Amino acid sequence: LDCPRTASVIAHTDVTVLHMTSEEFLAALDRHPGIYRSMLNDMLTKFQSAQLVRVKQNKVIHRTVDVLSRALPSEILGLMANQTSPEALMAGRTGDAALLFFDIREFSTWAERLSPQDLLRALNEHLQLINQTIEGCGGVIINFIGDAVLASFNMPAELHQPAARALLCLRHCRETLALAAADRKQRGLPCFAIGAGLHFGQVVGGTIGSENRFAYNILGEEVNATMRLESLTRQYPVSALVSGPLVAQLPEDMRAQCVEIDEQPALGTLSPLFALAEDVCISDPALFAAARATLARGELSKALTLFQQLDGPVVEYYIRRVQAQLVLSMP
């Protein structure tokens, strides 16, 4: 059925809709070209206005994403964007992760010597280096806790060999900060020393807060244990301590980078503590192990004799420790 094409003209006031064939409509435009130009101008104006709105909206979106990506790691930002509701975010996920905790030493002393602006600038310059190294090794910064940093490997994003990545990150951070310290000292700028704890265990990751305001975090006893490990670096003459569970997760060729120096109930039960080999500097690991075993049996004098055959900062710590025990054991 051959039906003529029609067009409808609708006014914005109380006017009856006018129906006409397309031929009649085109003929009317031919007789009154101004109407055609007016219609085109109106269409172009509306199109340009819509395009400007879209451009402004895209700029706002890109600026918002840029700001959020600075406040949140991309892994957490992606996790939040992919969830359909606050309830899903707050449900959390349980899994194993390698945890790395850094804390700046003697920060209070520096706070007394520097102005607030200089202190903040120096802190941010150090944290920037730590942040870059953590991200480069595949880790995620979970929290800046004052002058401390908590990083996770394998939560929220899964990683291959998270324990190895965390240990590699620790070593790279130390090297990067040592190079930066040499440069900063030449320029007369403050240099912060750091302590670190490295642990492996099960945590729960998710958002905490309310439906209206929340933040991503990881929780669990293993997080507390990691912080306790870092605090123990003030007791031992090392800047980093590594837990037995993390060493157990390392590939065989990396385990020699860590040396067992003691046992501590830092993880809830008596567990071995490891330090980086370059911090321990023990020439005869077998003799060191024998001295520690002798001390554990309570043979203080014999243990002291064995320790005195060795050297290094950790050995000196043990010699002082055994000497103090001998004094306390005197009648």
C-alpha atoms as a printed R data frame, in Angstrom:
    type eleno elety resid chain resno      x       y      z
1   ATOM     1    CA   LEU     A     1  0.000   0.000  0.000
2   ATOM     2    CA   ASP     A     2  1.513   3.281 -1.143
3   ATOM     3    CA   CYS     A     3  0.811   5.826  1.593
4   ATOM     4    CA   PRO     A     4  2.001   9.436  1.366
5   ATOM     5    CA   ARG     A     5  4.610  10.430  3.976
6   ATOM     6    CA   THR     A     6  3.368  12.960  6.499
7   ATOM     7    CA   ALA     A     7  4.897  15.435  8.890
8   ATOM     8    CA   SER     A     8  3.494  16.839 12.124
9   ATOM     9    CA   VAL     A     9  3.990  20.383 13.325
10  ATOM    10    CA   ILE     A    10  3.323  20.854 17.063
11  ATOM    11    CA   ALA     A    11  3.259  24.288 18.690
12  ATOM    12    CA   HIS     A    12  4.101  24.881 22.361
13  ATOM    13    CA   THR     A    13  0.851  26.775 22.927
14  ATOM    14    CA   ASP     A    14 -2.731  25.565 22.760
15  ATOM    15    CA   VAL     A    15 -2.766  24.940 19.006
16  ATOM    16    CA   THR     A    16 -4.237  21.948 17.225
17  ATOM    17    CA   VAL     A    17 -1.595  19.630 15.737
18  ATOM    18    CA   LEU     A    18 -1.232  20.293 12.016
19  ATOM    19    CA   HIS     A    19 -0.772  17.228  9.789
20  ATOM    20    CA   MET     A    20  0.527  17.568  6.235
21  ATOM    21    CA   THR     A    21  2.222  15.404  3.656
22  ATOM    22    CA   SER     A    22  5.977  15.580  3.280
23  ATOM    23    CA   GLU     A    23  5.543  17.133 -0.178
24  ATOM    24    CA   GLU     A    24  3.378  19.879  1.293
25  ATOM    25    CA   PHE     A    25  5.909  20.435  4.089
26  ATOM    26    CA   LEU     A    26  8.817  20.725  1.635
27  ATOM    27    CA   ALA     A    27  6.790  23.030 -0.606
28  ATOM    28    CA   ALA     A    28  6.112  25.283  2.387
29  ATOM    29    CA   LEU     A    29  9.838  25.401  3.158
30  ATOM    30    CA   ASP     A    30 10.544  26.344 -0.483
31  ATOM    31    CA   ARG     A    31  8.110  29.244 -0.241
32  ATOM    32    CA   HIS     A    32  9.440  30.356  3.139
33  ATOM    33    CA   PRO     A    33 13.200  29.562  3.308
34  ATOM    34    CA   GLY     A    34 13.530  31.550  6.538
35  ATOM    35    CA   ILE     A    35 11.613  28.830  8.360
36  ATOM    36    CA   TYR     A    36 14.175  26.252  7.184
37  ATOM    37    CA   ARG     A    37 17.083  28.375  8.311
38  ATOM    38    CA   SER     A    38 15.425  28.981 11.655
39  ATOM    39    CA   MET     A    39 14.872  25.240 12.153
40  ATOM    40    CA   LEU     A    40 18.496  24.435 11.278
41  ATOM    41    CA   ASN     A    41 19.811  27.163 13.573
42  ATOM    42    CA   ASP     A    42 17.623  25.888 16.379
43  ATOM    43    CA   MET     A    43 18.870  22.313 15.861
44  ATOM    44    CA   LEU     A    44 22.506  23.424 15.728
45  ATOM    45    CA   THR     A    45 22.103  25.526 18.862
46  ATOM    46    CA   LYS     A    46 20.580  22.600 20.759
47  ATOM    47    CA   PHE     A    47 23.304  20.249 19.484
48  ATOM    48    CA   GLN     A    48 26.086  22.659 20.503
49  ATOM    49    CA   SER     A    49 24.512  23.158 23.934
50  ATOM    50    CA   ALA     A    50 24.230  19.400 24.463
51  ATOM    51    CA   GLN     A    51 27.825  18.935 23.299
52  ATOM    52    CA   LEU     A    52 29.075  21.593 25.725
53  ATOM    53    CA   VAL     A    53 27.202  19.889 28.568
54  ATOM    54    CA   ARG     A    54 28.797  16.548 27.675
55  ATOM    55    CA   VAL     A    55 32.281  18.109 27.505
56  ATOM    56    CA   LYS     A    56 31.800  19.736 30.915
57  ATOM    57    CA   GLN     A    57 30.474  16.489 32.379
58  ATOM    58    CA   ASN     A    58 33.464  14.538 31.003
59  ATOM    59    CA   LYS     A    59 35.865  17.084 32.485
60  ATOM    60    CA   VAL     A    60 34.176  16.762 35.884
61  ATOM    61    CA   ILE     A    61 34.275  12.955 35.643
62  ATOM    62    CA   HIS     A    62 37.975  12.899 34.679
63  ATOM    63    CA   ARG     A    63 38.848  15.415 37.409
64  ATOM    64    CA   THR     A    64 36.904  13.387 39.993
65  ATOM    65    CA   VAL     A    65 38.577  10.132 38.936
66  ATOM    66    CA   ASP     A    66 41.990  11.835 39.055
67  ATOM    67    CA   VAL     A    67 41.369  13.099 42.591
68  ATOM    68    CA   LEU     A    68 39.993   9.749 43.741
69  ATOM    69    CA   SER     A    69 42.917   7.867 42.207
70  ATOM    70    CA   ARG     A    70 45.251   9.968 44.364
71  ATOM    71    CA   ALA     A    71 43.222   9.281 47.489
72  ATOM    72    CA   LEU     A    72 42.604   5.602 46.694
73  ATOM    73    CA   PRO     A    73 44.786   2.988 44.991
74  ATOM    74    CA   SER     A    74 43.487   1.959 41.572
75  ATOM    75    CA   GLU     A    75 42.769  -1.562 42.865
76  ATOM    76    CA   ILE     A    76 40.481  -0.237 45.601
77  ATOM    77    CA   LEU     A    77 38.898   2.345 43.294
78  ATOM    78    CA   GLY     A    78 38.121  -0.396 40.772
79  ATOM    79    CA   LEU     A    79 36.707  -2.607 43.512
80  ATOM    80    CA   MET     A    80 34.372   0.151 44.671
81  ATOM    81    CA   ALA     A    81 33.318   1.043 41.119
82  ATOM    82    CA   ASN     A    82 32.420  -2.569 40.290
83  ATOM    83    CA   GLN     A    83 30.262  -3.159 43.340
84  ATOM    84    CA   THR     A    84 26.578  -2.483 42.956
85  ATOM    85    CA   SER     A    85 25.788  -1.373 46.501
86  ATOM    86    CA   PRO     A    86 27.393  -0.195 49.753
87  ATOM    87    CA   GLU     A    87 26.213  -3.436 51.356
88  ATOM    88    CA   ALA     A    88 28.278  -5.486 48.895
89  ATOM    89    CA   LEU     A    89 31.347  -3.386 49.654
90  ATOM    90    CA   MET     A    90 30.898  -3.723 53.395
91  ATOM    91    CA   ALA     A    91 30.521  -7.516 53.218
92  ATOM    92    CA   GLY     A    92 34.302  -7.858 52.798
93  ATOM    93    CA   ARG     A    93 36.482 -10.720 51.548
94  ATOM    94    CA   THR     A    94 38.769 -13.028 53.522
95  ATOM    95    CA   GLY     A    95 42.112 -14.146 52.146
96  ATOM    96    CA   ASP     A    96 45.837 -14.508 52.731
97  ATOM    97    CA   ALA     A    97 48.104 -11.513 52.263
98  ATOM    98    CA   ALA     A    98 51.676 -10.427 52.833
99  ATOM    99    CA   LEU     A    99 51.650  -7.333 55.051
100 ATOM   100    CA   LEU     A   100 54.352  -4.674 55.193
101 ATOM   101    CA   PHE     A   101 54.310  -1.995 57.879
102 ATOM   102    CA   PHE     A   102 56.693   0.980 57.841
103 ATOM   103    CA   ASP     A   103 57.095   3.475 60.656
104 ATOM   104    CA   ILE     A   104 59.361   6.510 60.735
105 ATOM   105    CA   ARG     A   105 61.728   6.443 63.685
106 ATOM   106    CA   GLU     A   106 62.214   9.400 66.035
107 ATOM   107    CA   PHE     A   107 59.451  11.328 64.294
108 ATOM   108    CA   SER     A   108 58.598  13.186 67.510
109 ATOM   109    CA   THR     A   109 62.207  14.384 67.755
110 ATOM   110    CA   TRP     A   110 62.044  15.744 64.226
111 ATOM   111    CA   ALA     A   111 58.697  17.374 65.007
112 ATOM   112    CA   GLU     A   112 60.374  19.384 67.766
113 ATOM   113    CA   ARG     A   113 63.187  20.549 65.469
114 ATOM   114    CA   LEU     A   114 61.255  21.424 62.292
115 ATOM   115    CA   SER     A   115 58.452  23.823 61.558
116 ATOM   116    CA   PRO     A   116 55.095  22.148 60.792
117 ATOM   117    CA   GLN     A   117 55.433  23.039 57.091
118 ATOM   118    CA   ASP     A   118 58.986  21.666 56.824
119 ATOM   119    CA   LEU     A   119 58.002  18.545 58.763
120 ATOM   120    CA   LEU     A   120 55.042  17.869 56.478
121 ATOM   121    CA   ARG     A   121 57.129  18.466 53.352
122 ATOM   122    CA   ALA     A   122 59.890  16.107 54.503
123 ATOM   123    CA   LEU     A   123 57.365  13.453 55.540
124 ATOM   124    CA   ASN     A   124 55.583  13.578 52.191
125 ATOM   125    CA   GLU     A   125 58.872  13.381 50.282
126 ATOM   126    CA   HIS     A   126 59.780  10.179 52.140
127 ATOM   127    CA   LEU     A   127 56.287   8.713 51.798
128 ATOM   128    CA   GLN     A   128 56.336   9.471 48.075
129 ATOM   129    CA   LEU     A   129 59.397   7.245 47.635
130 ATOM   130    CA   ILE     A   130 57.833   4.488 49.722
131 ATOM   131    CA   ASN     A   131 54.563   4.745 47.801
132 ATOM   132    CA   GLN     A   132 56.277   4.485 44.405
133 ATOM   133    CA   THR     A   133 58.245   1.428 45.491
134 ATOM   134    CA   ILE     A   134 55.195  -0.355 46.921
135 ATOM   135    CA   GLU     A   135 53.164   0.235 43.761
136 ATOM   136    CA   GLY     A   136 56.112  -0.838 41.603
137 ATOM   137    CA   CYS     A   137 56.188  -4.193 43.408
138 ATOM   138    CA   GLY     A   138 52.445  -4.751 43.004
139 ATOM   139    CA   GLY     A   139 51.430  -3.817 46.538
140 ATOM   140    CA   VAL     A   140 48.565  -1.609 47.684
141 ATOM   141    CA   ILE     A   141 48.849   1.063 50.355
142 ATOM   142    CA   ILE     A   142 45.922   0.408 52.663
143 ATOM   143    CA   ASN     A   143 46.501   3.247 55.071
144 ATOM   144    CA   PHE     A   144 48.718   6.161 55.989
145 ATOM   145    CA   ILE     A   145 48.610   6.071 59.782
146 ATOM   146    CA   GLY     A   146 50.238   9.320 60.823
147 ATOM   147    CA   ASP     A   147 53.897   8.796 59.944
148 ATOM   148    CA   ALA     A   148 53.385   5.069 59.266
149 ATOM   149    CA   VAL     A   149 52.344   3.091 56.178
150 ATOM   150    CA   LEU     A   150 50.465  -0.210 55.956
151 ATOM   151    CA   ALA     A   151 50.742  -2.025 52.625
152 ATOM   152    CA   SER     A   152 49.176  -5.271 51.471
153 ATOM   153    CA   PHE     A   153 50.197  -7.765 48.809
154 ATOM   154    CA   ASN     A   154 47.403 -10.071 47.538
155 ATOM   155    CA   MET     A   155 44.537  -8.081 49.058
156 ATOM   156    CA   PRO     A   156 42.385  -6.711 47.497
157 ATOM   157    CA   ALA     A   157 44.039  -7.694 44.194
158 ATOM   158    CA   GLU     A   158 45.431 -11.221 43.895
159 ATOM   159    CA   LEU     A   159 49.160 -11.511 43.146
160 ATOM   160    CA   HIS     A   160 51.587 -14.252 42.213
161 ATOM   161    CA   GLN     A   161 54.063 -14.900 45.054
162 ATOM   162    CA   PRO     A   162 52.928 -12.047 47.348
163 ATOM   163    CA   ALA     A   163 55.480 -12.888 50.063
164 ATOM   164    CA   ALA     A   164 58.367 -12.632 47.596
165 ATOM   165    CA   ARG     A   165 57.005  -9.326 46.277
166 ATOM   166    CA   ALA     A   166 56.696  -7.930 49.803
167 ATOM   167    CA   LEU     A   167 60.266  -8.881 50.716
168 ATOM   168    CA   LEU     A   168 61.534  -7.435 47.429
169 ATOM   169    CA   CYS     A   169 59.584  -4.239 48.172
170 ATOM   170    CA   LEU     A   170 61.162  -3.976 51.631
171 ATOM   171    CA   ARG     A   171 64.660  -4.290 50.181
172 ATOM   172    CA   HIS     A   172 63.960  -1.788 47.386
173 ATOM   173    CA   CYS     A   173 62.487   0.708 49.857
174 ATOM   174    CA   ARG     A   174 65.602   0.517 52.018
175 ATOM   175    CA   GLU     A   175 67.863   1.020 49.000
176 ATOM   176    CA   THR     A   176 65.779   3.906 47.642
177 ATOM   177    CA   LEU     A   177 65.647   5.697 50.986
178 ATOM   178    CA   ALA     A   178 69.407   5.181 51.536
179 ATOM   179    CA   LEU     A   179 70.168   6.845 48.186
180 ATOM   180    CA   ALA     A   180 67.730   9.646 48.971
181 ATOM   181    CA   ALA     A   181 69.288  10.135 52.418
182 ATOM   182    CA   ALA     A   182 72.763  10.610 50.934
183 ATOM   183    CA   ASP     A   183 71.428  13.272 48.593
184 ATOM   184    CA   ARG     A   184 69.328  14.978 51.272
185 ATOM   185    CA   LYS     A   185 72.261  15.173 53.701
186 ATOM   186    CA   GLN     A   186 74.368  16.937 51.077
187 ATOM   187    CA   ARG     A   187 71.569  19.490 50.662
188 ATOM   188    CA   GLY     A   188 71.052  19.898 54.392
189 ATOM   189    CA   LEU     A   189 67.576  18.371 54.378
190 ATOM   190    CA   PRO     A   190 66.143  16.138 57.124
191 ATOM   191    CA   CYS     A   191 66.483  12.371 56.654
192 ATOM   192    CA   PHE     A   192 64.117   9.947 58.343
193 ATOM   193    CA   ALA     A   193 65.078   6.416 59.345
194 ATOM   194    CA   ILE     A   194 62.391   3.741 59.110
195 ATOM   195    CA   GLY     A   195 61.536   0.530 60.884
196 ATOM   196    CA   ALA     A   196 59.621  -2.252 59.143
197 ATOM   197    CA   GLY     A   197 57.653  -5.372 59.977
198 ATOM   198    CA   LEU     A   198 56.842  -8.031 57.387
199 ATOM   199    CA   HIS     A   199 54.300 -10.786 57.991
200 ATOM   200    CA   PHE     A   200 51.983 -13.208 56.185
201 ATOM   201    CA   GLY     A   201 48.549 -14.383 57.231
202 ATOM   202    CA   GLN     A   202 44.811 -14.279 56.794
203 ATOM   203    CA   VAL     A   203 42.992 -10.950 56.839
204 ATOM   204    CA   VAL     A   204 39.572  -9.643 55.911
205 ATOM   205    CA   GLY     A   205 39.421  -6.767 53.441
206 ATOM   206    CA   GLY     A   206 36.425  -4.515 52.918
207 ATOM   207    CA   THR     A   207 34.961  -1.119 53.602
208 ATOM   208    CA   ILE     A   208 34.341   0.053 57.145
209 ATOM   209    CA   GLY     A   209 32.079   2.882 58.211
210 ATOM   210    CA   SER     A   210 28.465   3.465 57.193
211 ATOM   211    CA   GLU     A   211 26.490   3.449 53.965
212 ATOM   212    CA   ASN     A   212 26.994   7.208 53.692
213 ATOM   213    CA   ARG     A   213 30.695   7.351 54.498
214 ATOM   214    CA   PHE     A   214 33.168   4.493 54.361
215 ATOM   215    CA   ALA     A   215 36.794   3.621 53.634
216 ATOM   216    CA   TYR     A   216 38.551   0.455 52.522
217 ATOM   217    CA   ASN     A   217 40.687  -1.313 55.122
218 ATOM   218    CA   ILE     A   218 42.056  -4.713 56.080
219 ATOM   219    CA   LEU     A   219 41.522  -6.123 59.553
220 ATOM   220    CA   GLY     A   220 42.653  -9.080 61.594
221 ATOM   221    CA   GLU     A   221 45.129 -10.246 64.197
222 ATOM   222    CA   GLU     A   222 47.772 -10.563 61.482
223 ATOM   223    CA   VAL     A   223 47.659  -6.794 60.928
224 ATOM   224    CA   ASN     A   224 48.312  -6.221 64.635
225 ATOM   225    CA   ALA     A   225 51.123  -8.797 64.557
226 ATOM   226    CA   THR     A   226 52.784  -6.953 61.668
227 ATOM   227    CA   MET     A   227 52.766  -3.728 63.658
228 ATOM   228    CA   ARG     A   228 54.186  -5.532 66.704
229 ATOM   229    CA   LEU     A   229 57.003  -6.878 64.545
230 ATOM   230    CA   GLU     A   230 57.935  -3.355 63.528
231 ATOM   231    CA   SER     A   231 57.873  -2.193 67.158
232 ATOM   232    CA   LEU     A   232 60.361  -4.956 68.050
233 ATOM   233    CA   THR     A   233 62.970  -3.371 65.769
234 ATOM   234    CA   ARG     A   234 63.547  -0.933 68.632
235 ATOM   235    CA   GLN     A   235 64.596  -3.869 70.807
236 ATOM   236    CA   TYR     A   236 66.961  -5.477 68.296
237 ATOM   237    CA   PRO     A   237 69.762  -3.719 66.391
238 ATOM   238    CA   VAL     A   238 67.986  -4.141 63.041
239 ATOM   239    CA   SER     A   239 65.662  -1.912 61.038
240 ATOM   240    CA   ALA     A   240 63.341  -4.687 59.803
241 ATOM   241    CA   LEU     A   241 61.930  -7.920 61.200
242 ATOM   242    CA   VAL     A   242 60.319 -10.695 59.186
243 ATOM   243    CA   SER     A   243 57.998 -13.353 60.596
244 ATOM   244    CA   GLY     A   244 58.382 -17.104 60.239
245 ATOM   245    CA   PRO     A   245 55.068 -17.461 58.344
246 ATOM   246    CA   LEU     A   246 56.278 -15.051 55.681
247 ATOM   247    CA   VAL     A   247 59.668 -16.760 55.319
248 ATOM   248    CA   ALA     A   248 57.814 -20.063 54.908
249 ATOM   249    CA   GLN     A   249 55.984 -18.571 51.907
250 ATOM   250    CA   LEU     A   250 59.182 -17.481 50.155
251 ATOM   251    CA   PRO     A   251 60.689 -19.418 47.259
252 ATOM   252    CA   GLU     A   252 63.671 -21.541 48.323
253 ATOM   253    CA   ASP     A   253 66.182 -19.266 46.604
254 ATOM   254    CA   MET     A   254 64.976 -16.247 48.619
255 ATOM   255    CA   ARG     A   255 64.906 -17.747 52.116
256 ATOM   256    CA   ALA     A   256 68.659 -17.272 52.554
257 ATOM   257    CA   GLN     A   257 68.017 -13.504 52.487
258 ATOM   258    CA   CYS     A   258 66.534 -13.841 55.986
259 ATOM   259    CA   VAL     A   259 68.379 -15.065 59.093
260 ATOM   260    CA   GLU     A   260 66.612 -16.292 62.222
261 ATOM   261    CA   ILE     A   261 67.752 -14.191 65.180
262 ATOM   262    CA   ASP     A   262 65.340 -15.065 67.993
263 ATOM   263    CA   GLU     A   263 61.939 -16.386 69.039
264 ATOM   264    CA   GLN     A   264 59.268 -14.059 70.332
265 ATOM   265    CA   PRO     A   265 55.573 -14.322 71.256
266 ATOM   266    CA   ALA     A   266 54.868 -11.381 68.946
267 ATOM   267    CA   LEU     A   267 52.447 -13.447 66.871
268 ATOM   268    CA   GLY     A   268 50.472 -14.830 69.802
269 ATOM   269    CA   THR     A   269 52.657 -17.932 70.150
270 ATOM   270    CA   LEU     A   270 56.423 -18.340 70.400
271 ATOM   271    CA   SER     A   271 57.511 -17.815 66.793
272 ATOM   272    CA   PRO     A   272 60.862 -17.374 65.055
273 ATOM   273    CA   LEU     A   273 61.961 -13.869 64.183
274 ATOM   274    CA   PHE     A   274 64.043 -13.217 61.090
275 ATOM   275    CA   ALA     A   275 66.117 -10.228 60.028
276 ATOM   276    CA   LEU     A   276 67.631  -9.403 56.654
277 ATOM   277    CA   ALA     A   277 70.994 -11.090 56.233
278 ATOM   278    CA   GLU     A   278 72.845  -7.808 55.641
279 ATOM   279    CA   ASP     A   279 71.558  -6.464 58.976
280 ATOM   280    CA   VAL     A   280 72.748  -9.491 60.922
281 ATOM   281    CA   CYS     A   281 76.284  -9.760 59.469
282 ATOM   282    CA   ILE     A   282 77.114 -13.100 61.127
283 ATOM   283    CA   SER     A   283 80.252 -14.806 59.816
284 ATOM   284    CA   ASP     A   284 79.348 -18.267 61.172
285 ATOM   285    CA   PRO     A   285 75.569 -18.904 61.138
286 ATOM   286    CA   ALA     A   286 76.009 -22.431 62.520
287 ATOM   287    CA   LEU     A   287 77.948 -21.161 65.557
288 ATOM   288    CA   PHE     A   288 75.342 -18.436 66.077
289 ATOM   289    CA   ALA     A   289 72.562 -21.036 66.036
290 ATOM   290    CA   ALA     A   290 74.490 -23.175 68.516
291 ATOM   291    CA   ALA     A   291 74.968 -20.190 70.845
292 ATOM   292    CA   ARG     A   292 71.244 -19.420 70.742
293 ATOM   293    CA   ALA     A   293 70.366 -23.050 71.455
294 ATOM   294    CA   THR     A   294 72.753 -23.067 74.409
295 ATOM   295    CA   LEU     A   295 71.153 -19.890 75.740
296 ATOM   296    CA   ALA     A   296 67.687 -21.429 75.357
297 ATOM   297    CA   ARG     A   297 68.824 -24.338 77.574
298 ATOM   298    CA   GLY     A   298 69.823 -21.827 80.250
299 ATOM   299    CA   GLU     A   299 73.579 -22.452 79.973
300 ATOM   300    CA   LEU     A   300 74.457 -18.792 80.265
301 ATOM   301    CA   SER     A   301 78.240 -18.951 80.707
302 ATOM   302    CA   LYS     A   302 78.694 -21.402 77.845
303 ATOM   303    CA   ALA     A   303 76.406 -19.337 75.619
304 ATOM   304    CA   LEU     A   304 78.392 -16.198 76.405
305 ATOM   305    CA   THR     A   305 81.622 -17.944 75.416
306 ATOM   306    CA   LEU     A   306 80.111 -18.989 72.085
307 ATOM   307    CA   PHE     A   307 78.697 -15.530 71.332
308 ATOM   308    CA   GLN     A   308 82.059 -13.923 72.082
309 ATOM   309    CA   GLN     A   309 83.574 -15.915 69.229
310 ATOM   310    CA   LEU     A   310 81.350 -14.010 66.794
311 ATOM   311    CA   ASP     A   311 80.902 -10.375 65.898
312 ATOM   312    CA   GLY     A   312 78.211  -8.110 64.486
313 ATOM   313    CA   PRO     A   313 75.470  -5.913 65.938
314 ATOM   314    CA   VAL     A   314 73.076  -8.786 66.687
315 ATOM   315    CA   VAL     A   315 75.849 -10.738 68.440
316 ATOM   316    CA   GLU     A   316 76.688  -7.667 70.530
317 ATOM   317    CA   TYR     A   317 73.006  -7.481 71.504
318 ATOM   318    CA   TYR     A   318 73.093 -11.103 72.659
319 ATOM   319    CA   ILE     A   319 76.321 -10.625 74.610
320 ATOM   320    CA   ARG     A   320 74.760  -7.727 76.545
321 ATOM   321    CA   ARG     A   321 71.597  -9.775 77.049
322 ATOM   322    CA   VAL     A   322 73.468 -12.812 78.421
323 ATOM   323    CA   GLN     A   323 75.667 -10.637 80.643
324 ATOM   324    CA   ALA     A   324 72.562  -9.011 82.109
325 ATOM   325    CA   GLN     A   325 71.045 -12.441 82.789
326 ATOM   326    CA   LEU     A   326 74.254 -13.571 84.483
327 ATOM   327    CA   VAL     A   327 74.152 -10.550 86.787
328 ATOM   328    CA   LEU     A   328 70.520 -11.238 87.670
329 ATOM   329    CA   SER     A   329 71.275 -14.911 88.366
330 ATOM   330    CA   MET     A   330 73.951 -14.094 90.941
331 ATOM   331    CA   PRO     A   331 72.943 -14.905 94.552
